[in-house]
Amino acid sequence: MSKLPHVGTTIFSVMSKLAAESNAINLSQGFPNFPVDPKLIEVYQRKLGENVHQYAPMPGNPLLLQEISELIKSSYNRSLDPSEEILVTAGATQGIFTIITALIHVDDEVVILDPSYDCYEPSITLTGGIPLRVPLNAEFLPDWDAIESVISNRTRMIIINNPHNPSGRIWAKSDMDALEQLVLKFPNLLVLSDEVYEFITFEQKHISAHVYKSIYDKLITVSSFGKTFHITGWKMGYLTAPKSLMIEIKKVHQFNVFSVNSVAQAVLAEYLPTVDVQSLGKFYQEKRDLFVSLLANSRFELMPCDGTYFQTARYSKISTESDVEFCKTLTTQHGVAAIPISVFNGNGADQNVIRFCFAKDQETIHQAAKKLCAI
């Protein structure tokens, strides 16, 4: 009997395969198609000749752990012990799985805010936990009355994703304040803050859970070098947690992957202090603004995009198809692949909204926009 009977091939794989078969421009899966920083390649090539090819320490390369600590300090003014409160992971998804496996027990409830990243619920299900899926509002922002209404003393965790995938929305300070009050009201509640797009923000800056001192003892954060430095194939991420929780997380990590790619860790340890991650938002904002401007005369209704490298759009003026069917039509008949938002909802709610990835070079963005404007 399957432990995940409702899980099949992910929509990302389905749409990327269909895009390849249809020779369509792939704006579905969230990966950049442009080169990484040449400086990063130079460091990588040099490190290959050094003695960095054996197992790294289980928690991570000590130099990298120190640099992550410095990054968090400079970004959020939070001091963390590199040896006891930070863990290098094989990408954010492995980090999320490890956190949930370590901290969620049978019948523990976990709040997921929909639409949500697709790895959350399977991880909870495999532990015997109970996912409580609460819809965000029509603007893809939290409805705090609805969230609080499902929380009880059986609720062990709430998972937040800010900046948010798939919508690209960023929480206001009032939302983060509401989260803080929720955690203080329910002492058993942990917060898993998925902040993998933390440095890809535009007009409105991301407010990290790292700045809320009152919830430090309940807070676990997840970050991604893959997103920050557009090296998704490296599968490099990290998480933070208070020592008491990190002890349990490391127990699972050591029997899951044990340690993470030693060469990549050595490269990032040297590269990280040489770059300004705060400039990444401007880089991606130029791409967002280009995509938005090129689609201004299309029949798509573009929705607010505060961060991440995804742009959501309503297609109600174009088709009455479901979002899944419309994405298939868009790919096979119009040559552009996108992702339907309904697949991120536990109840499959379809609001005729789809998601485009604009982490592409200018030529790809122009070609895709031309096709989309012709519809």
Summary of the structure (lengths in Angstrom):
residues: 375
radius of gyration: 20.4
end to end distance: 45.0
largest distance: 58.9
contacts: 1263
relative contact order: 0.18
helix: 44%
strand: 15%
